[in-house]
Amino acid sequence: MPFQPLDLIHIWDGGANSRQLPSAIQKNESPFPIGMQFEGKKVSKAPGYQVLGTEADSTLTGYSLYNHRVLSTEEVLVKTIGGYVKYYDEVSDAWQLLSSTTYTTQKKWWFSSFNGYLYVGNDTDSMQRWTLGSWSTLDGDIAIGAATIDLEAGTGDRFANSGSGLIEGDTFAWTGRTADQLTGVSGVTAAHSSGARVTLEPTAYASAPKGKLGMFYRNRNYVVDAASPNFLYFSKLATNVNPHDSLANFTVAGSGAGDAGFIITDAPVLDMVVYITGTNEPVLVAFCANGISYAISVVDEGGTTVGSAVPFKVAREDIAGVGMTAVTENDLVFIGKSGTWRACLLYTSPSPRDRTRSRMPSSA
């Protein structure tokens, strides 16, 4: 059989043909539909990506992206762009506002999730909490100036008797609720079709510490203070009584176990990551500007909450920035300021400048 040169196929307009051997099908046919895209009657090669929504103003550069798990079967993609926080709405295939507030532009935000609650913060704006487990969809079209809103059947009890929310970026308020219907509605400035997503406005916590680095770990939120980055604040312990507010409460009350507090590290905290040891024990690790990573511990015992930072592993170089750390094959790895990947060494013998420093029992 003579040599057959390879043909570059540009359009698979012949469709998929799985009834014949690949060597027998036509040049414009595909032997299987994997990696193919179907548009009308035409089959073409898939581009390898999918566009998720569009932005009206292309000059607003996205800065942060986070996948928030609402429930075990539902996830929401959240991003910050310009001075806004938005979520990807699969119903409308568009990025919708999570808040009517315009925040400080181009800030690095941190995100943490707990039981459907989403916490976000940066080094300038107040910490925010969204109750994304409370969202629903419209059960029926609504017009401009609507006085009532019917929610998807069985979802009304997710909403309080009064409050404010958004429908496709349109802010509204309500003063009453009966079953799955919101009453006393005001502020609807656009018509919305049945099935449109309904979300709640966030709750702001002005007294919480501000920082561009934060995370959730073992039923507490941790935030690195923007003004003094060697101060690592931890929230009250999330309990079954009031977990959503506890995770945004950093006030040291001296009330015993479960209290909030802070830990003073030997050097500014540059990044944090959860590391799983060889014995499957999780450790919250803080990379500091002295080339050492610390194991962060908050212990509730004997009616007292005590936080500490214990030298854990040595990096021997400052990390390049937030998000430049990872855990792989049971090792802590990072990108240093020199631009090279490095693995941390086990911290063994502290020198006088690197002694363990346990800080701040949070209750008197």
C-alpha positions, 0 to 999 in steps of 0.5 A, a space after each residue: 500500500 503506498 504511503 498516504 500523507 497525513 491530512 489536516 482536517 479543519 472541519 468535521 462537517 461529515 459528522 461522526 461515523 462509528 460504523 466503519 473502521 477509521 481507515 475506511 471513513 471519509 476525510 471529513 468524518 470523525 471516528 468518534 464524537 469525543 473532542 467534538 462540538 455539535 452546532 446545528 447540523 455541523 460537527 467541528 473540533 471542540 475548542 478545548 474551553 468553554 466561555 462562562 458568561 460575559 462582562 459588559 465592561 471588558 476593562 474590569 480585570 478579574 482578580 480573584 476566583 473561588 469555587 464555593 461549595 454550598 451543599 454536597 451537590 451544589 457549587 458556585 463559582 465566585 470572582 472579584 472583578 473591578 470593585 464587584 463580587 460576582 457569581 456565575 449564574 448557570 441559569 442565565 449564563 452570566 456573571 451576576 452581582 452578589 452584592 449591590 455594594 461597590 468595593 475598593 477596586 483591584 483588591 486581593 480577596 480571600 475566601 472561606 466556606 462553612 456549611 453554605 456560608 461564604 466569607 470574603 475579605 481584603 485589606 481595605 473593605 469590611 469582611 462580608 458573609 453571604 448565605 448562599 444556601 438561601 438562594 432560590 429562583 423565581 416561580 413566575 415572571 415579575 414586572 417592574 415595581 412588583 409587590 410580591 415575589 413567588 419563590 421556587 416551591 419549598 425554598 421560602 423558609 430559606 428567607 427571613 421575614 424581611 430583608 434585601 436581595 438581588 435578582 440578576 443584579 436588581 436590588 429589592 427589599 421585602 417586609 413579609 413572607 408567607 410560605 414561598 412568597 415574599 410580600 411587601 416587595 419594593 425596589 424592583 426596577 426591571 422585569 425578570 423571567 421565571 427561573 431567574 436566580 434570587 440571592 440575599 444581600 451580604 452581611 458586613 462585619 466592620 469590626 473584623 480584622 482586615 487582611 488580604 490573607 485569610 482561610 477557614 480551618 477547624 471551625 475557625 476563620 484566620 485572618 492576617 492583619 494588613 497593618 501588622 502582618 505578624 498578627 494572625 487573628 482567629 475567630 470564635 469557634 463555630 458552634 451549633 448556636 450561632 456559627 455564621 456570626 461566630 466565624 466573623 467575630 474576632 472580639 476577645 471576650 475572655 469567656 473561656 473555651 471557644 473564644 477569639 484571639 490572636 497569635 504573634 508570629 516571629 515575622 510577617 505571615 506571607 501565606 498559609 496552607 493546610 498540610 497533611 502529615 505522614 500520620 494523616 494529621 492536618 496542620 495549619 502552616 504559616 509561611 513567614 518572612 524569616 524563611 521559617 514555616 510555623 504550625 499554627 495551633 489553637 487549643 480549647 482546654 480547661 476553660 481557656 483558649 490558647 493560640 501558638 505558633 511553633 516552628 515547623 519547617 524551614 524554607 531558607 528563602 521567602 516565598 514569592 507571594 500569596 498562592 506560591 505554596 503547595 503540598 505534594 507527595 507529603 512535602 511542603 513546596 513553594 516558589 521562592 523569590 529567586 523564582 525556583 521551586 523548593 521543598 521545605 526542610 524539617 525544622 530540627 534545632 532552633 537558633 536563638 533568633 528562631 525559638 518557639 514563641 507561644 502567644 496570646 492565651 485569648 482568655 484571661 
